């Protein structure tokens, strides 16, 4: 404790990460649930992206947001792989989520109940928002001097990661329930 008393919070978290120590704030019922589903389904790429998103929550918000988007992209691609379905021509997060939603009959149009339509529309909108955050604010795209981007705070990164985990877990649970995927 004395050795690290003058170190920045991000340095302490980076040391904890390198030592393999769990950082409690990144654990929630949703993130634990997604972690379990990813391990059970063998979705290795999505699992790697998700662990990276969680590990960067405290130390690098840009990377956490970018990795959250990559996680959901990987979940969608791995679901499409399971179906033997081609990826959409535009492999953006928005296109991938919409393609998976259509394949699993999760589009708002596929349901008569107005409340279900609203929730499903919200899941798609959350996915689109995560993709926009990645494009505009993460370190995953180059920036020029014209891009006076602000650095998003840790709370924004946590929102992106947790929203992605909610959408991803719902897609995986639906995939398993409807299509018997393990």
LOLODO-715808 format. One record per residue (C-alpha): x, y, z; residue in one letter. Coordinates in steps of 0.5 Angstrom, whole numbers, plus 2048, in hexadecimal, padded with zeros to 3 digits. Layout:
XYZA;...
This chain:
800800800X;806805802X;8098037FBX;8038057F7X;80180B7FBX;8038107F6X;80180C7F0X;7FB80E7ECX;7F580A7ECX;7F68077E5X;7FD8057E7X;7FA8017EDX;7F57FE7E8X;7FA7FC7E3X;7FE7F97E8X;7F87F57EBX;7F67F37E4X;7FD7F07E2X;7FD7EC7E9X;7F77E97E7X;7F37EC7EDX;7EB7ED7ECX;7E97F57ECX;7E27F47EFX;7DF7FA7ECX;7DF7F77E5X;7DB7F17E8X;7D37F17E7X;7CE7EC7E7X;7CE7ED7DFX;7D57ED7DEX;7D67E77E2X;7D07E47DEX;7D37E67D7X;7DA7E37DAX;7D77DC7DBX;7D37DC7D5X;7D97DE7D1X;7DD7D87D4X;7D77D37D3X;7D67D57CCX;7DD7D57CAX;7DD7DB7C7X;7E47DD7C8X;7E57E37C4X;7DF7E67C7X;7E27E47CEX;7E97E77CDX;7E67EE7CBX;7E17EE7D1X;7E77EC7D6X;7EB7F27D2X;7E57F77D3X;7E47F57DAX;7EC7F67DCX;7EC7FD7D9X;7E68007DCX;7EA8037E1X;7F18047DEX;7EF8067D6X;7E88087D5X;7E98097CDX;7EB8027CDX;7E67FF7D2X;7E08027CDX;7E48007C7X;7E47F97CAX;7DD7F97CCX;7DB7FA7C5X;7E07F57C2X;7DD7F07C7X;7D67F17C5X;7D87F07BDX;7DC7EA7BFX;7D67E77C3X;7D17E97BCX;7D77E67B8X;7D77DF7BCX;7D07DF7BCX;7CF7DF7B4X;7D57DA7B4X;7D17D57B8X;7CB7D77B3X;7D07D67ADX;7CD7DD7ABX;7D27E27A7X;7D47E87ABX;7D07EE7A8X;7D47F27A2X;7D57F87A7X;7D87F57ADX;7D67FB7B2X;7D37F97B9X;7CD7FC7B7X;7CC7F77B1X;7CF7F17B5X;7C97F27BAX;7C47F37B5X;7C67ED7B1X;7C67E97B7X;7BF7EC7BAX;7BC7EA7B3X;7BF7E37B3X;7BC7E27BAX;7B67E57B9X;7B77EB7BEX;7B67F17BAX;7B07F57BDX;7AC7F47B6X;7AC7EC7B8X;7A87EE7BEX;7A17F07BFX;7A27F27C7X;7A37FA7C7X;7A77F97CDX;7AC7F37CAX;7AC7F87C4X;7AF7FD7C8X;7B47F97CCX;7B77F67C6X;7B77FD7C3X;7BB7FF7C9X;7C07F97C8X;7C17FB7C1X;7C28027C3X;7C78017C8X;7CB7FD7C3X;7CB8027BEX;7CD8077C4X;7D38037C6X;7D58037BFX;7D580A7BEX;7D980B7C5X;7DE8067C2X;7DF80A7BBX;7DF8117BEX;7E28117C5X;7E680A7C6X;7ED8097C4X;7EB8047BEX;7EB80A7B9X;7F080F7B7X;7EF8167B8X;7F181C7B5X;7F28237B8X;7EA8257B5X;7E881F7BAX;7E88237C1X;7E581D7C4X;7E481D7CCX;7E78187D0X;7E18147D3X;7E18137DAX;7E180C7DEX;7DA80C7DFX;7D980C7D7X;7DD8067D6X;7D98037DCX;7D38047D8X;7D58027D2X;7D87FB7D5X;7D27FA7D9X;7CD7FC7D3X;7D17F77CFX;7D17F17D4X;7C97F27D4X;7C87F27CDX;7CD7EC7CCX;7CB7E87D2X;7C47E97CFX;7C67E67C8X;7CA7E17CBX;7C47DE7CFX;7BF7DF7CAX;7C47DB7C5X;7C47D67CAX;7BD7D57CCX;7BA7D57C5X;7C07D27C1X;7C27CD7C6X;7CA7D07C6X;7CE7CE7CCX;
